[in-house]
Amino acid sequence: MVMNYLSAIEDPTVDFILLKFGDIKHFQLTSERSRELLDMLDENEVRFWDFEGEVSEQQREEQENRRKEVLCEIIDQCDNIYSWWGVDYPRMSKEEAKKYIMEYGKGQS
């Protein structure tokens, strides 16, 4: 069923993801695999915001790439994907969402 974001958040039976800043801003995911993947994001090896000074640039890049791979796996588990950017949270295809995740932050200093 195709629905907009505002309808999705009102229905507890609908899985959805809202993307912002190259990450998941808001979600409702009920499948076991989606929950496993979300748990992986909570582990330090895929959390890009937990870097400390002793982590090398190469390790940082590897961690961020792994985090992005996990986010793309989560996207594959969901049919209702929305962007924070735009009027009424525009719907995104899985391909658009994965491209957004993979390209976010590239070319930024």
C-alpha positions, 0 to 999 in steps of 0.5 A: 500500500502506498501512503504518505509519511504522515499517514504511516506514522499514524498506523502501527502496522506500517513499517517506514523509514524517514531519512535525514543527514544520511541516516535514519531520523525516524522509523517503525520496523517490525520484522525480525531482520530489520530489528537485528540490523537496527541492533547492529547500528547500536554496536560501536563497530558501525557507529560513526559518531563514536569515533575517538582520537585514536581511531585512524582515518582508514578505520573511520572510513571502514566503519562508516562504509560498514554503517552505510551498508547496514543502513542499505540492508535496512532500506531493503527490508522496508517499502515505505521510505521517506525523505526529511527534505521536501514538502510533506516528506517525499517518498523515496524508492529503495534505489534512491534511498540507498544512493542517498545513504551511500553518497551522503557526506562525499565531497564535504569537508 
